[in-house]
Amino acid sequence: MKTFRFRPAVEAMDGYVPGEQPKISNLIKINTNENPYPPAPGVYEAIRDFAAEKLRLYPQPTADMVRETIASLHRVTPDMVIAGNGSDDILNIAIRSFCGPELPLACFDPSYSLYPVLARMQEAPVVRIPLTAGFEMPSDAAEQAASANLLIVTRPNAPTGNAFPLAAVRRVIETFGGVVLVDEAYADFADDNCMGLVHEYDNLIVSRTMSKSYSLAGIRFGYAVAGRGLISGMMKIKDSYNVDMLTQYIVRAALSDQAYLNKTRSAILATRARLERELTKLGFSYVPSQTNFLFAVPPDNDGRRFFDVLRENAVIVRYFPGEVTGRHVRISIGTDAEIDKVLEIAAQLYG
Ligand SMILES: Cc1ncc(COP(=O)(O)O)c(C=O)c1O
């Protein structure tokens, strides 16, 4: 038998554990913040009209057609945009660009648990900055991150759902000595965002995904916007053909229908407000959400129990073990009927 060895860093690390993707279709799946509504009608047309014989050829390597659409949406130039195979790919490109054994990554805790995993792959130390008891950024965040070369600010944050005050994020960008990546995976559900700041700060990268607000988790597309200097360096790191051809057509169609985005967003925000109201009546507390999910605490502070009972009733939400996070469950905002089912189970348990 041949012997083989992984790199010590790979040997030592745990892989990222994605939220469960069950095969059984009669479950209410509100565990990974997917959109309960279908993609825009133009997406169906783009798929129908796509000429499969074109798949013989490689896709355009930098997804220029899509970069142009994104650039006009955000009023930047195409050379300020990089496209990725989901925003996970963008995060990986950023961490490979800016982090290594001597160049730590800083991120908040709790936040998206993929960041430390990506850093470990690059043998980069991770500076974890604890959020306050109310899940806000500590006022000395930039100082705590000082040894890092890249700081990721997740705004709105996951799994908590709150958006740190814009002024505080500005201060961090101005004070921190390295690159700041604001992960805006959920920004379409928030009151404001940092996209406009890319014109002001040359150390700022803003990343977005099409997985949530555009109902396109299945095709994997994300992007980042930043000054030309940052984007051209990150372009060196990305896989040559990191966005496939069909995805480029689908993404262009989805981005072109902002009216549809607004419609589904309004529906999700209305359902979110109703869920907040009804859970409050049952004695729950929650983190005020700027996203398509709610991080809620049941009246007995036992997130695990509520998670288990929902599951016994074929409803899958997300549970994050831990002293503070373990009091909560994270409920993705589904359709009204799906959220009714959550409320019905909650009323039986706590009503
Ligand atoms: C904060 C945050 N960033 C990025 C992502 C990844 O999104 P994508 O599907 O574009 O890889 C997620 C997905 O859950 C997320 O919660």
The ligand as a Tripos MOL2 file, in Angstrom:
@<TRIPOS>MOLECULE
LIG
   16    16     1     0     0
SMALL
NO_CHARGES

@<TRIPOS>ATOM
      1 C1        -22.2030   35.7370    5.4800 C.3       1 LIG1
      2 C2        -22.1730   34.8470    4.2860 C.ar      1 LIG1
      3 N1        -21.2770   35.0830    3.3230 N.ar      1 LIG1
      4 C3        -21.2090   34.3110    2.2420 C.ar      1 LIG1
      5 C4        -22.0530   33.2280    2.0750 C.ar      1 LIG1
      6 C5        -21.8590   32.3460    0.8760 C.3       1 LIG1
      7 O1        -22.7120   32.5860   -0.1380 O.3       1 LIG1
      8 P1        -22.5380   31.9180   -1.5520 P.3       1 LIG1
      9 O2        -23.7180   31.0360   -1.7320 O.co2     1 LIG1
     10 O3        -22.5020   33.0440   -2.5160 O.co2     1 LIG1
     11 O4        -21.2350   31.1630   -1.5710 O.co2     1 LIG1
     12 C6        -23.0070   32.9470    3.0350 C.ar      1 LIG1
     13 C7        -23.9070   31.7850    2.8620 C.2       1 LIG1
     14 O5        -24.5980   31.3340    3.7070 O.2       1 LIG1
     15 C8        -23.0670   33.7740    4.1850 C.ar      1 LIG1
     16 O6        -23.9430   33.5200    5.1630 O.3       1 LIG1
@<TRIPOS>BOND
     1     1     2 1
     2     2     3 ar
     3     2    15 ar
     4     3     4 ar
     5     4     5 ar
     6     5     6 1
     7     5    12 ar
     8     6     7 1
     9     7     8 1
    10     8     9 2
    11     8    10 1
    12     8    11 1
    13    12    13 1
    14    12    15 ar
    15    13    14 2
    16    15    16 1
@<TRIPOS>SUBSTRUCTURE
     1 LIG1         1 GROUP 0 **** ****
